[in-house]
Protein backbone atom coordinates (compact mmCIF):
# COMPACT_ATOMS: atom_id res chain seq x y z
CA UNK A 1 0.00 0.00 0.00
CA UNK A 2 1.25 3.47 -0.84
CA UNK A 3 1.77 6.31 1.60
CA UNK A 4 -1.28 8.17 2.92
CA UNK A 5 0.34 11.46 1.92
CA UNK A 6 -0.85 11.30 -1.68
CA UNK A 7 -4.61 11.09 -1.21
CA UNK A 8 -7.61 12.45 0.69
CA UNK A 9 -10.41 10.25 2.05
CA UNK A 10 -13.96 11.41 2.82
CA UNK A 11 -16.84 9.16 3.95
CA UNK A 12 -20.49 10.18 4.11
CA UNK A 13 -23.80 8.60 4.94
CA UNK A 14 -26.65 8.73 2.47
CA UNK A 15 -30.21 7.45 2.26
CA UNK A 16 -30.92 5.09 -0.64
CA UNK A 17 -34.18 5.32 -2.59
CA UNK A 18 -35.25 2.10 -0.84
CA UNK A 19 -34.95 3.82 2.54
CA UNK A 20 -31.80 1.92 3.56
CA UNK A 21 -28.73 3.83 4.68
CA UNK A 22 -25.34 3.50 2.99
CA UNK A 23 -21.87 4.79 3.65
CA UNK A 24 -20.05 6.12 0.60
CA UNK A 25 -16.34 6.93 0.55
CA UNK A 26 -14.42 8.95 -1.98
CA UNK A 27 -10.64 8.83 -2.33
CA UNK A 28 -9.10 11.76 -4.15
CA UNK A 29 -5.48 11.33 -5.22
CA UNK A 30 -3.11 14.24 -5.69
CA UNK A 31 -2.90 13.36 -9.39
CA UNK A 32 -6.69 13.82 -9.72
CA UNK A 33 -7.59 10.12 -9.64
CA UNK A 34 -10.88 9.45 -7.86
CA UNK A 35 -12.28 6.21 -6.48
CA UNK A 36 -15.52 5.44 -4.66
CA UNK A 37 -16.51 2.70 -2.26
CA UNK A 38 -19.66 1.87 -0.32
CA UNK A 39 -21.06 -0.18 2.51
CA UNK A 40 -24.68 -1.10 3.05
CA UNK A 41 -23.66 -2.60 6.40
CA UNK A 42 -22.42 0.84 7.53
CA UNK A 43 -18.83 -0.40 7.68
CA UNK A 44 -16.60 2.60 6.99
CA UNK A 45 -13.51 0.40 6.69
CA UNK A 46 -15.12 -1.64 3.90
CA UNK A 47 -16.13 1.51 2.00
CA UNK A 48 -12.66 3.02 2.45
CA UNK A 49 -10.86 -0.12 1.25
CA UNK A 50 -13.10 -0.32 -1.83
CA UNK A 51 -12.35 3.29 -2.74
CA UNK A 52 -8.62 2.83 -2.16
CA UNK A 53 -8.66 -0.30 -4.31
CA UNK A 54 -10.38 1.58 -7.12
CA UNK A 55 -7.46 4.03 -7.35
CA UNK A 56 -4.75 1.40 -6.92
CA UNK A 57 -3.90 2.19 -3.30
CA UNK A 58 -5.22 -1.04 -1.76
CA UNK A 59 -3.55 -4.34 -2.66
CA UNK A 60 -6.55 -6.70 -2.67
CA UNK A 61 -10.06 -6.26 -4.02
CA UNK A 62 -12.34 -6.14 -0.96
CA UNK A 63 -14.99 -8.81 -0.62
CA UNK A 64 -18.46 -7.84 0.44
CA UNK A 65 -21.43 -9.72 1.78
CA UNK A 66 -24.52 -8.51 -0.13
CA UNK A 67 -27.32 -7.63 2.26
CA UNK A 68 -30.19 -6.28 0.10
CA UNK A 69 -29.27 -7.32 -3.47
CA UNK A 70 -28.81 -3.66 -4.33
CA UNK A 71 -27.42 -2.97 -7.84
CA UNK A 72 -24.23 -1.55 -6.28
CA UNK A 73 -23.68 -4.86 -4.48
CA UNK A 74 -24.42 -7.01 -7.50
CA UNK A 75 -22.16 -4.91 -9.74
CA UNK A 76 -19.28 -5.09 -7.25
CA UNK A 77 -19.69 -8.85 -6.87
CA UNK A 78 -19.79 -9.27 -10.67
CA UNK A 79 -16.64 -7.10 -11.02
CA UNK A 80 -18.56 -4.60 -13.13
CA UNK A 81 -18.64 -0.79 -12.75
CA UNK A 82 -20.83 0.29 -9.84
CA UNK A 83 -23.85 2.20 -11.21
CA UNK A 84 -23.60 5.12 -8.77
CA UNK A 85 -26.09 7.22 -10.76
CA UNK A 86 -29.05 4.91 -10.00
CA UNK A 87 -29.26 6.50 -6.55
CA UNK A 88 -30.46 10.11 -6.78
CA UNK A 89 -28.85 10.98 -3.43
CA UNK A 90 -25.39 10.04 -4.75
CA UNK A 91 -25.31 13.01 -7.12
CA UNK A 92 -26.30 15.31 -4.24
CA UNK A 93 -23.35 14.35 -2.02
CA UNK A 94 -21.00 17.25 -1.40
CA UNK A 95 -17.34 16.26 -1.16
CA UNK A 96 -14.53 18.06 0.62
CA UNK A 97 -11.34 18.95 -1.24
C-alpha positions, -999 to 999 in steps of 0.1 A, spaced: 0 0 0 12 35 -8 18 63 16 -13 82 29 3 115 19 -9 113 -17 -46 111 -12 -76 124 7 -104 102 21 -140 114 28 -168 92 40 -205 102 41 -238 86 49 -266 87 25 -302 75 23 -309 51 -6 -342 53 -26 -352 21 -8 -349 38 25 -318 19 36 -287 38 47 -253 35 30 -219 48 37 -201 61 6 -163 69 5 -144 90 -20 -106 88 -23 -91 118 -42 -55 113 -52 -31 142 -57 -29 134 -94 -67 138 -97 -76 101 -96 -109 94 -79 -123 62 -65 -155 54 -47 -165 27 -23 -197 19 -3 -211 -2 25 -247 -11 30 -237 -26 64 -224 8 75 -188 -4 77 -166 26 70 -135 4 67 -151 -16 39 -161 15 20 -127 30 24 -109 -1 12 -131 -3 -18 -123 33 -27 -86 28 -22 -87 -3 -43 -104 16 -71 -75 40 -73 -48 14 -69 -39 22 -33 -52 -10 -18 -36 -43 -27 -65 -67 -27 -101 -63 -40 -123 -61 -10 -150 -88 -6 -185 -78 4 -214 -97 18 -245 -85 -1 -273 -76 23 -302 -63 1 -293 -73 -35 -288 -37 -43 -274 -30 -78 -242 -16 -63 -237 -49 -45 -244 -70 -75 -222 -49 -97 -193 -51 -73 -197 -88 -69 -198 -93 -107 -166 -71 -110 -186 -46 -131 -186 -8 -128 -208 3 -98 -239 22 -112 -236 51 -88 -261 72 -108 -290 49 -100 -293 65 -66 -305 101 -68 -288 110 -34 -254 100 -47 -253 130 -71 -263 153 -42 -233 143 -20 -210 173 -14 -173 163 -12 -145 181 6 -113 190 -12 
